[in-house]
Amino acid sequence: MMKQIKRFIGLAPLLAVVWASAQSPHTIRVKVPFPFVTAGKNWPAADYSVQIRSDNGVLTLSSPGVATATMLTTAGEWSGEGRTYLQIQRSGETWVLQEVSLDGQAHAVPAGEFERELTKERVSVEASATN
């Protein structure tokens, strides 16, 4: 019995590291060269840090000197390509963040009323990210 307890105690730190890894957000850094809309806000052209928590799909968008937004995303299908990017669609003169893909796993950004009105006419573009 004492041997089993020692084995469990030896495995506890490893299990804690695995659990922490599953809970930690993945960070994407991307330069968006034009203003865009998401989370009901207008965002300027800037370098952005995008974090996605793999366990619950919470996305945090931030940039130095710019407000931070946190939103819940909907996980989509794996593309199989392993690409990381932001998909931003244009409607007239306005660009709207639609999706963030992390290593091939798409995370759809929910559109609010403001974004739905703006995306009636769509032209899509991707901004490549660097990890």
N, C-alpha and C positions, 0 to 999 in steps of 0.2 A: 504494500500500500504506500509506503514511504517513497518507493521508487517512482510510482505513478505521479505522486504529488510533485516530486522534483522535476519530472519530465514536463508536467503542465507548467510549472513555474518557469522552466527554461523556454517553453514555447510562448509564454505570455507576451514578452516584448516583441517577438516576431509577429504575432497576431495583432498587436497594437499598431505596428508599422503598416501592415497590410490594410487594416481598417482605416487608418489615417490617410493612406494613399487613396483609397476609394472615396473618401470624403473631401479630398482637397480639390480646389478648382484648377482647371487647366487655363493657362493664360495665352492669349493670342495678341500680338502687336501688329497693328495695321495702320497704314497711312491712307486716309480718305482725302482725295484732292478736291473735294467739292462739299458744300453744305448738304445736309440730309435731315430727315425727320425720323424719329422713333420715340416710343414711350410718350407720345403727345408733345414732344419738344422739338425745337429746331436746334441742330448741332452744326457747328462750324467745320470747315475743312481743317483737319488736324491729324496728329498722330494719336491713335487710340489704343488703349489696353482693354481687351475684352476677356472676361473670365467666365467660364462655364463650369458649374458643378455637375459632374457626371451623375451623381446620385439623385439629384432632384431637378436638373435642368434650369437652375437659376442662373441668369446671365447678368453680369455687371459690366456696364460700359463706362469708361472714364478716360479723361485726358487732363493733363496739368492745366490749370486755369479755367477748366470747363466743368460744369456740374456733372455729378455722377448719377446714373440711372440703374436701377435694378428691376429686372422683370423675369417672369416665368416663361420659359420656352416650351415648345412641344417637340419632343424627339421624333425625328422622322426615320426613314430607312437609311441603311448603310449604302454608300455609293460603290464601295469596293475599290475605289481609286485611292483612298487615303488622303485626299486633298483637304487643305484648310483654307477657308476663304469667307468673306462676307458677301452676301448677295444683296445688292441695292438696286431697286427698280426706279425708273424715272417716269413721272407723270407730268407732262408739260415742262415747267421749269423746276419742279420739285423732285428730289430723290428720297426714297423711303427704304429703310433697312427692312428686308424681308426674312433673311435667313442667315444663320451662322453655321458653317460646317467645320467641324473639328476632326481631323484625321479621317474624313469620310463619313462621319456621323452628322447628319443634318439636324439643326435645331431651329424650328420655325419661330419667328418672333411674332407674337400676336399683334394684329393691327387694331388700333382703337378707332373710334368714329372719325377722328381727324385723318388718320392714315387711310382709311377705307375711301373717304371722299377724294383723297389725292391720287389714289392708284387706279382710277377708272381707265386711264390710258397708260399702258405699261411698256417700258423699254428696259431691259435687264442688263446689268453690268456686274462684274465681280471684281472685288478688290482683294488682291493676294495678300496673305498674311505671312509674317515671319514668327517663328516660335522662339 
